[in-house]
């Protein structure tokens, strides 16, 4: 299953908002450096969906705020 993400790094609080069944808006405190924001957004998404973050992978947009991830 593919899910679209819109990630906002450097936010004051960590928050996840579901905009549609396959679209999430994620706010993370981690900066967009060395993959920290990506790791934080995958951790939050995994917690929201009840899936281990290691099983979720970024398919497209590794260096962009708009991402597509694959979940099992």
C-alpha positions as CSV (number, residue, x, y, z in Angstrom):
1,X,0.0,0.0,0.0
2,X,1.3,3.4,-0.9
3,X,0.8,6.5,1.3
4,X,1.5,10.1,0.5
5,X,3.2,12.3,3.1
6,X,3.8,16.0,3.5
7,X,6.6,16.4,6.1
8,X,7.3,19.6,8.0
9,X,10.7,19.3,9.7
10,X,11.8,21.6,12.5
11,X,8.3,22.0,14.0
12,X,7.7,23.0,17.6
13,X,5.7,19.8,18.3
14,X,5.5,16.4,16.8
15,X,2.1,15.8,15.3
16,X,0.5,13.7,12.6
17,X,-2.7,14.7,10.7
18,X,-4.7,12.4,8.5
19,X,-6.0,14.4,5.5
20,X,-7.3,11.4,3.5
21,X,-7.1,7.6,3.8
22,X,-3.8,7.7,1.9
23,X,-2.5,11.2,2.8
24,X,-0.8,12.3,6.0
25,X,0.6,15.6,7.1
26,X,3.5,15.1,9.6
27,X,5.2,17.7,11.8
28,X,8.5,16.6,13.4
29,X,11.0,18.4,15.6
30,X,14.0,16.8,13.9
31,X,15.8,19.0,11.4
32,X,16.0,18.0,7.7
33,X,19.7,17.0,8.1
34,X,21.3,13.6,7.6
35,X,17.9,11.8,7.3
36,X,16.7,12.8,10.8
37,X,13.4,14.2,9.7
38,X,12.8,11.1,7.5
39,X,13.5,8.7,10.4
40,X,11.2,10.8,12.7
41,X,8.3,10.8,10.3
42,X,8.6,7.1,9.7
43,X,8.6,6.5,13.4
44,X,5.4,8.7,13.9
45,X,3.7,7.0,10.9
46,X,4.5,3.6,12.2
47,X,3.1,4.5,15.6
48,X,-0.1,5.8,14.0
49,X,-0.7,2.8,11.8
50,X,0.6,0.2,14.4
51,X,3.4,-1.0,12.1
52,X,7.1,-1.2,13.0
53,X,9.0,1.7,11.5
54,X,11.6,-0.6,10.0
55,X,8.9,-2.2,7.7
56,X,8.0,1.2,6.2
57,X,10.2,2.5,3.4
58,X,10.4,5.7,1.4
59,X,9.7,5.0,-2.2
60,X,9.9,8.6,-3.6
61,X,10.9,11.9,-2.2
62,X,13.8,11.1,0.2
63,X,15.1,14.7,0.0
64,X,11.7,16.4,-0.5
65,X,9.0,17.4,1.9
66,X,6.5,15.5,-0.3
67,X,7.1,11.7,0.0
68,X,5.5,8.5,-1.0
69,X,6.1,5.5,1.4
70,X,5.3,1.9,1.1
71,X,3.7,0.0,4.0
72,X,3.0,-3.7,4.2
